[in-house]
Amino acid sequence: MTDLVGHFLLFAVLGVVFLLFPLVLGLFVRPKNPTSEKQAVYECGEPTIGSSFVQFDVRFYVVALLFIIFDVEIAFFFPWATVFGGANQLIDSRVTDANRVQISERLLNVPPGSFSGVTDPSVITVETAQRLAWTGLADIAVFFGVLLVGFAYVWKRGDLDWVRAMTGQAKSSIPVRTAVPRTDHQPQSVA
């Protein structure tokens, strides 16, 4: 245990040193020549005009959050596919005894050579592999069903529509502006 803590502390100290060393070195080595142009605030190479506070449309955040949620959920398919595929390999009658031992070691995450042979009680039997495959199939069906319910909810709510329709509003509540052509080419006073 102390060996693990020692390695962790060594890694943490080296990580902090590797982060701070370039910063401290740059503090002493870089030239110090501040000018008003260098200290001016800019964004993307352009001088700022007006307030730096800009309100973004909520749709940007909603789409980003939905992408992250569904993208992370997809990552859970990979471990399931490994277990499900291994269980289906063990069910196959063409699998040799040596392969059965190797697949069992891989599924149970034990070092290679841990089992003494096919008669070892830790080796996954065909019946156990069938139960594991059916359980895995039921688990992923429930998981995928929950994802589909969430997707249907988001779709029904309209969060996937970039431009939402203005249904349900009275036409009189939407102001309509019509352009009236001017015939006198004089400047218009703003009241």
C-alpha positions in Angstrom: 0.0 0.0 0.0 2.8 2.4 0.9 4.4 1.6 -2.5 1.2 2.7 -4.3 1.0 5.9 -2.2 4.7 6.6 -2.9 4.1 6.3 -6.6 1.1 8.5 -6.5 2.9 11.2 -4.5 5.9 11.0 -6.9 3.6 11.3 -9.9 1.7 14.3 -8.3 5.0 16.1 -7.5 6.4 15.5 -10.9 3.2 16.7 -12.5 3.3 20.0 -10.5 7.0 20.5 -11.3 6.4 19.9 -15.0 3.6 22.5 -14.9 5.3 25.2 -12.9 8.8 24.9 -14.4 8.0 26.4 -17.8 5.9 29.1 -16.2 8.6 30.2 -13.8 11.3 29.9 -16.5 9.2 32.1 -18.8 8.7 34.6 -16.1 12.5 35.2 -15.9 13.5 34.7 -19.5 10.8 36.6 -21.5 11.3 40.3 -22.2 9.3 42.9 -20.3 8.2 45.6 -22.7 4.6 46.6 -22.0 3.0 49.1 -24.3 -0.6 50.3 -24.4 -1.2 48.2 -27.5 0.1 45.1 -25.9 -2.1 45.6 -22.8 -5.2 46.3 -24.8 -8.0 43.8 -24.6 -8.8 42.0 -27.8 -10.6 39.0 -29.0 -9.5 37.0 -32.1 -7.2 39.8 -33.1 -9.9 42.4 -33.2 -10.3 45.3 -30.8 -13.4 45.1 -28.6 -16.3 47.3 -29.4 -19.0 47.8 -26.8 -19.7 45.5 -23.9 -17.9 42.2 -23.6 -21.1 40.6 -22.2 -23.0 38.9 -25.1 -26.1 36.9 -24.5 -26.0 33.6 -26.4 -29.1 31.8 -27.4 -30.1 28.9 -25.1 -30.3 26.6 -28.1 -26.5 26.5 -28.4 -26.3 25.2 -24.8 -29.2 22.7 -25.2 -27.7 21.2 -28.4 -24.3 20.9 -26.7 -25.7 19.3 -23.6 -27.7 16.8 -25.6 -24.7 15.9 -27.7 -22.6 15.3 -24.6 -25.4 13.2 -22.9 -26.0 11.0 -25.9 -22.3 10.8 -26.8 -21.3 9.6 -23.3 -24.2 7.1 -23.2 -22.8 5.5 -26.4 -19.5 4.9 -24.6 -21.3 2.4 -22.3 -21.9 0.2 -25.4 -18.2 -0.8 -25.7 -17.8 -2.8 -22.4 -21.2 -4.4 -23.0 -20.2 -5.4 -26.5 -17.0 -7.0 -25.1 -18.8 -9.1 -22.6 -21.7 -10.0 -24.9 -19.3 -11.0 -27.7 -17.2 -13.1 -25.3 -20.3 -14.9 -23.9 -21.5 -15.6 -27.4 -18.1 -17.0 -28.3 -18.3 -19.4 -25.3 -21.8 -20.6 -26.4 -20.4 -21.6 -29.9 -19.9 -25.4 -30.0 -16.8 -24.9 -32.3 -14.8 -23.3 -29.6 -11.9 -25.5 -28.4 -11.1 -26.1 -24.8 -8.0 -23.9 -24.9 -9.9 -21.1 -26.4 -12.7 -21.5 -23.8 -10.1 -21.0 -21.1 -8.6 -17.9 -22.8 -12.0 -16.3 -23.3 -13.0 -17.1 -19.7 -9.8 -15.4 -18.5 -10.4 -12.4 -20.6 -14.0 -12.0 -19.5 -13.2 -12.5 -15.8 -10.2 -10.2 -16.2 -7.6 -12.5 -14.6 -4.0 -13.0 -15.8 -3.4 -15.5 -18.6 -2.6 -18.9 -17.3 -4.6 -18.5 -14.1 -6.9 -21.5 -14.8 -5.5 -25.0 -14.7 -7.7 -26.1 -17.6 -11.3 -26.6 -18.7 -12.1 -28.6 -15.6 -11.2 -25.6 -13.4 -14.5 -24.4 -11.7 -13.7 -20.8 -12.6 -13.9 -21.4 -16.3 -17.3 -20.2 -17.7 -19.5 -23.0 -18.8 -21.8 -23.0 -21.8 -24.9 -22.7 -19.5 -23.4 -19.7 -17.6 -22.4 -18.1 -20.9 -25.9 -18.5 -22.2 -27.3 -16.8 -19.1 -24.7 -14.1 -19.4 -25.6 -13.5 -23.0 -29.4 -13.3 -22.4 -28.8 -11.1 -19.3 -26.6 -8.8 -21.4 -29.1 -8.6 -24.2 -31.9 -7.7 -21.7 -29.7 -5.1 -20.0 -28.8 -3.4 -23.3 -32.4 -3.5 -24.4 -33.5 -1.7 -21.2 -30.5 0.7 -21.5 -31.3 1.5 -25.2 -35.0 1.8 -24.3 -34.2 4.5 -21.7 -32.1 6.3 -24.3 -34.9 6.1 -26.8 -37.4 7.5 -24.2 -35.0 10.4 -23.5 -34.5 11.0 -27.2 -38.3 10.9 -27.8 -38.8 13.4 -24.9 -36.2 15.8 -26.3 -37.7 15.4 -29.8 -41.3 16.0 -28.6 -40.2 19.0 -26.6 -38.7 20.5 -29.7 -35.1 20.8 -28.5 -33.9 19.2 -31.7 -35.6 21.8 -33.9 -33.2 24.6 -34.5 -35.9 27.0 -35.5 -39.0 26.5 -33.6 -42.3 27.2 -35.2 -44.4 29.9 -33.7 -47.5 27.7 -33.3 -50.1 28.5 -30.8 -49.6 32.3 -31.0 -52.3 34.5 -32.3 -51.4 36.2 -35.6 -52.4 39.5 -34.1 -49.7 39.3 -31.4 -46.9 39.2 -34.0 -46.1 42.7 -35.2 -46.0 43.1 -38.9 -43.9 45.8 -40.4 -44.4 46.8 -44.0 -42.0 48.8 -46.0 -43.4 52.0 -47.4 -41.4 53.4 -50.3 -40.3 57.0 -49.8 -40.6 59.4 -52.7 -39.0 62.4 -51.2 -35.2 61.7 -50.9 -34.8 63.8 -47.8 -33.3 62.5 -44.5 -35.9 61.2 -42.1 -35.9 62.5 -38.6 -35.8 60.0 -35.8 -38.3 60.8 -33.1 
